Structure formats: structure tokens, C-alpha cells
Amino acid sequence: MSTMPDLHAADHPSSATAPEPRSGGVRSYYRVAEEAGTVVRCEPAEAQIIVFNSPTIEDEADLMEYYNIDYHTLHSSLDPDELSRLEFEADHAALIFKRPKSFSADDNFLLKMTSTGVFLYEDHIVVVMPDDAPLFEGRAPLRIFSVQDVILRLLYQSISHFEGHLKAINMLSDSLERRIITSMETRYLLNMFALEKSLVYILNAINSNSALFDKMKSYAERLGFDHEQLGILEDIIIENQQCLRRSEIYSQVVAGLMDARASIVSHNLNTLIKKFTIWTS
């Protein structure tokens, strides 16, 4: 097990001298606007939140050399199959959590998961994302006054994305069910199988995040969370548990109805064959 770091160590990298992208990198810079309780874009020299989207090889080199991020940990934050976890290094804490990937029509009803890495230093954080998903979107029931608040906002936002995916799966399932009843095509049934597989991915991701949140609660003081932020983290844990239960229910319902829906398709095909037999006899 990694030893817990002193996040106030003197040798941590300073965001005031953050390197500029060397080649093809997509980096965004934000600072905390305490008077407004939010974050705003800023120049690299003022940045408290440095975001790397779809990092290139050059970006990865900077992350390892300048920010002292371990190669394995860096690539874990870009791996969609990696489990959520919390690790402590000499000058920072590394959090990797799961979130839903933005839906694409090319995915054919399969909702995929991805990972995000957050690296917490004394007075700033580095966020590494394998895609260009918006970082601060939607509304969240908390204001931002520190980099710890930013982390809580990102975790809350991931839960909101899971809930949105579950709502979408519920609507798609109802629509596909109606089509399966009246159609003799198997493609709708295949779409249902994709949704069932998506729910398995979602269940695994939420479970993985749950273990991360519990560990964060145990090390809240080391992560710099004050009493109020710890209360928000506990609320996040409750929200995540509710989201987990909802996904379990949806998964059981979809799995339980798959056999019945397959039987409907088979019945429709048998009916069509009988009609053809009568017409050709």
C-alpha cells in the first residue's frame, strides 16, 4: 500500500510555471473565483485547475516529468477498464473515478464507460481525461471555493451522468419493447441486449466509484477536506448508493424480460411462416 503523502511538501510543482503545450495538446486552465463560488478560465500562470483532454505523447511526457505523475497511474486514468481508486504519492494524491462516456450513434445502443484522473497537490489540481467531455457542465448543489470543492463537483457530476444514462436506458427499453411486440425483426432484440450489457458496465462502474468514495471519506483530512466538505462527500456517497440501487433494479427488470421478448420475436416469425405456408399450399 502506498504511504500517504504530505500534500504541503515544499517540492510539489507550482501551477504558476505550468508548461505550455508542445504539440497538439488540448489544455484548459481555470482558477477558483471565490467571490462567485465558481471557476473561470484564466491564463496558465494563474491556473489552479489544469485540464488535459485527450493527452498526446508530449502531454504525457509533461505530466510525468513536470507533475511527477507515475506512468502506470497516468495510463490508468485513460483506461476505460480501470477500477476507481485513491493513491498517495510523495507530493500529490491521485484519484481515478469512473464516469459514463458521451453517447455516440455509432455505439448502437451500447453505453460505454470511461475514466478520469484527478491529481491533487497543495494548491492546485491536474485533471486528465481521455476525451473532450465538458468539465463543468450542468448545475450542482455546491459552490466552489477551493480545489477540494472542484473534486467534489466532479464526483457529483459523474453521478448525475450515471442517472441521466439510466433514464435514457429506461426510455429506450420502453420504446424497444413496443417495437419488439409489433415487429418480426431481430435487430430490436439485439438493441435490447446492448442495453442489458450497458447496465452491467454501469453497475460495475458505480460499484467501483463507491469503493473510492468510502476510501476518500477515511482519508478526508489528508485530502484537505474540512467539516463542511466531508458532509458533502457523505451526501455524494448517499446519492451514489441510490444510483446503484436504481441501476440494479433496471438491470434485473431488463434481464428478466429478455427471455419473454425473445419468445415474442420467435412467435411472430412462426406466425409469418405459417401464413406463407398457407398461401403457398
Residue pairs with C-beta under 8 A, 6 or more apart in sequence:
2 87
2 88
2 89
3 88
4 88
4 219
4 222
5 88
5 89
5 90
5 91
5 92
5 93
7 91
7 92
7 93
7 120
7 121
7 122
7 222
7 223
7 224
8 122
9 90
9 91
9 122
11 90
11 91
12 91
12 92
12 121
12 122
13 66
13 67
13 68
13 91
13 121
15 44
15 47
15 48
15 50
15 121
15 123
15 124
16 45
16 46
17 45
18 29
18 44
18 45
18 47
18 50
18 66
19 62
19 66
20 44
21 27
21 58
21 59
22 58
22 62
23 56
23 58
24 56
24 58
25 52
25 55
25 56
25 58
25 59
25 62
26 52
26 53
26 54
26 132
27 50
27 51
27 52
27 53
27 59
28 41
28 50
28 51
28 53
28 135
29 41
29 42
29 43
29 44
29 46
29 47
29 49
29 50
29 51
30 39
30 40
30 41
30 42
30 47
30 48
30 49
30 51
30 136
31 39
31 40
31 42
31 46
31 47
31 48
31 49
32 38
32 39
32 48
32 49
32 144
32 145
32 146
32 147
32 149
32 150
33 39
33 40
34 145
37 143
37 144
37 145
38 136
38 143
38 144
39 49
39 136
39 144
39 150
44 50
47 124
48 123
48 124
48 125
48 147
49 124
49 125
49 127
49 147
49 150
50 124
50 125
50 126
50 127
51 126
51 127
51 129
51 135
52 59
52 63
52 126
52 127
52 128
52 129
53 129
53 131
53 132
53 133
54 129
54 130
54 131
54 132
55 63
55 78
55 128
60 74
63 69
63 74
63 126
63 128
64 70
64 71
64 74
67 92
67 119
67 126
68 89
68 90
68 91
68 92
69 89
69 92
69 94
69 119
69 126
70 89
70 94
73 87
73 89
73 94
73 96
73 117
74 117
74 128
76 82
76 85
76 96
76 115
76 117
77 94
77 96
77 115
77 116
77 117
77 128
77 129
77 130
78 115
78 117
78 128
78 130
79 115
80 101
80 112
80 113
80 114
80 115
80 130
82 96
82 115
83 96
83 208
83 211
84 96
84 97
84 98
84 115
84 205
84 208
84 209
84 211
84 212
85 95
85 96
85 211
85 212
85 215
86 93
86 94
86 95
86 96
86 212
86 215
86 216
86 219
87 93
87 94
88 94
88 219
88 222
91 121
92 119
92 120
92 121
93 119
93 120
93 219
93 222
93 223
94 117
94 118
94 119
94 120
95 117
95 118
95 119
95 120
95 151
95 212
95 216
96 115
96 116
96 117
96 118
96 212
97 115
97 116
97 118
97 154
97 155
97 158
97 208
97 209
97 212
98 113
98 114
98 115
98 116
98 158
98 205
98 206
98 208
98 209
99 113
99 114
99 115
99 116
99 133
99 157
99 158
99 161
99 162
99 205
100 111
100 112
100 113
100 114
100 158
100 161
100 162
100 164
100 165
100 202
100 205
101 111
101 112
101 113
101 114
101 131
101 133
102 131
102 133
103 111
103 165
103 168
108 191
108 194
109 172
109 191
109 194
109 195
109 198
110 194
110 197
110 198
111 165
111 168
111 169
111 195
111 198
111 201
111 202
112 198
112 201
113 201
113 202
113 204
113 205
114 129
114 130
114 131
115 130
116 127
116 128
116 129
116 130
116 154
116 158
117 127
117 128
117 129
118 125
118 126
118 127
118 128
118 151
118 154
119 125
119 126
119 127
119 128
120 147
120 148
120 151
120 223
120 224
123 147
124 147
125 147
125 150
125 151
127 135
127 154
129 135
135 154
136 153
136 157
137 157
138 157
138 160
140 153
140 156
140 157
140 160
141 156
142 149
142 152
142 153
142 156
142 232
143 149
144 150
144 153
146 224
148 223
148 224
148 225
148 226
148 229
149 229
151 223
152 229
152 232
152 233
152 236
155 209
155 213
155 233
155 236
156 236
156 239
158 209
159 209
159 236
159 239
159 240
159 243
162 202
162 205
162 206
162 243
162 247
163 243
163 246
165 198
165 202
166 202
166 243
166 246
166 247
166 250
169 195
169 198
169 199
169 250
169 254
170 250
172 191
172 195
173 192
173 195
173 250
173 253
173 254
176 188
176 191
176 192
176 195
177 192
177 257
177 261
179 188
180 188
180 189
180 192
180 261
180 264
180 265
181 264
183 265
183 268
184 265
184 268
184 269
184 272
185 265
186 265
189 261
189 262
189 265
192 254
192 258
192 261
193 258
195 254
196 251
196 254
196 255
196 258
199 247
199 250
199 251
199 254
200 251
202 247
203 244
203 247
203 248
203 251
206 240
206 243
206 244
206 247
207 244
209 240
210 237
210 240
210 241
210 244
213 233
213 236
213 237
213 240
214 237
216 223
216 233
217 230
217 233
217 234
217 237
220 229
220 230
220 233
225 233
